Amino acid sequence: MFFIINCFGIVIFMAIAVLFSKKKKCINWRSVGILSVLNIFVAWFLTQFSVGRQIVSAAAAGFV
């Protein structure tokens, strides 16, 4: 369920970005798609594997 909500949030965020863009025809959609897929992969890695959770924990401890 969280995955669907997050994907919906990404779509809404991109829609707002397009809405406020001055040069809508200059948007490089291939780059947007590649970075979105990369973002989803990194989020999946950081939440589903113990190494990823350790990285997040270490980063959080660094801020504390």
C-alpha positions in Angstrom: 0.0 0.0 0.0 2.8 2.4 0.9 4.4 1.7 -2.5 1.2 2.8 -4.3 0.9 5.9 -2.2 4.6 6.8 -2.9 4.2 6.3 -6.6 1.1 8.4 -6.6 3.1 11.1 -4.8 5.8 11.0 -7.4 3.3 11.4 -10.2 1.6 14.4 -8.4 5.0 16.0 -7.8 5.9 15.7 -11.5 2.5 17.0 -12.5 3.0 20.1 -10.3 6.5 20.6 -11.8 5.1 20.4 -15.3 2.3 22.8 -14.4 4.7 25.5 -13.1 7.3 24.9 -15.9 7.9 27.8 -18.3 9.3 25.6 -21.1 7.1 22.5 -21.1 8.5 21.3 -24.4 12.1 21.4 -23.2 11.5 18.8 -20.4 13.7 15.8 -21.0 11.3 13.0 -20.1 13.9 10.3 -20.6 16.1 11.7 -17.9 13.0 12.2 -15.6 12.1 8.5 -16.1 15.6 7.2 -15.5 16.0 9.2 -12.3 12.6 8.1 -11.1 13.4 4.5 -11.6 16.8 5.0 -9.9 15.1 6.7 -7.0 12.6 3.8 -6.6 15.5 1.3 -6.7 17.5 3.1 -4.1 14.5 3.5 -1.8 13.8 -0.2 -2.2 17.4 -1.2 -1.4 17.6 1.1 1.7 14.4 -0.4 3.1 14.5 -4.1 2.2 18.1 -5.1 3.0 19.9 -5.1 6.3 22.9 -3.3 4.8 20.6 -0.5 3.5 18.9 -0.2 6.9 22.4 0.0 8.5 23.3 2.8 6.1 20.1 4.7 7.1 20.8 4.2 10.8 24.4 5.4 10.5 23.2 8.5 8.6 20.6 9.2 11.2 23.1 8.7 14.0 25.4 11.2 12.2 22.7 13.9 12.4 22.1 13.2 16.1 
